[in-house]
Amino acid sequence: MAVASKMILVLLIVMLVFAVGGVLLQIFLSRRESRWPGLILPLLTLLSSLLLPLNVMDTGSASQNILLMLVTLLAGNIPTLILLAIYWAAREKYRVRDQMEKMGKQDINEL
């Protein structure tokens, strides 16, 4: 029993390291000058979440099957939403800079 609990603890620590590493990688990619690198991880999680309904077991009722697939898709896209939120937060300084440049160009055009 002690071996199993230690194995679970090690597995949880490894999963935590991967999750933190993924978040740090998303922040790094989102802060790049180009906006496309920051969309790689959300795209990968979106594509992987589209495979999740293939693992849904038939319940016998069509309405229950559809509901179960929708819930599976929604739950599978939680990491995608988290990564997109990180992307939008990290790209804020670029949006502000672009708005300032537009305002500067408008001020120059008015003169």
Secondary structure as UniProt FT lines:
FT   HELIX           2..30
FT   HELIX           37..39
FT   HELIX           40..49
FT   TURN            50..51
FT   HELIX           52..55
FT   HELIX           62..76
FT   HELIX           78..90
FT   HELIX           92..110
//
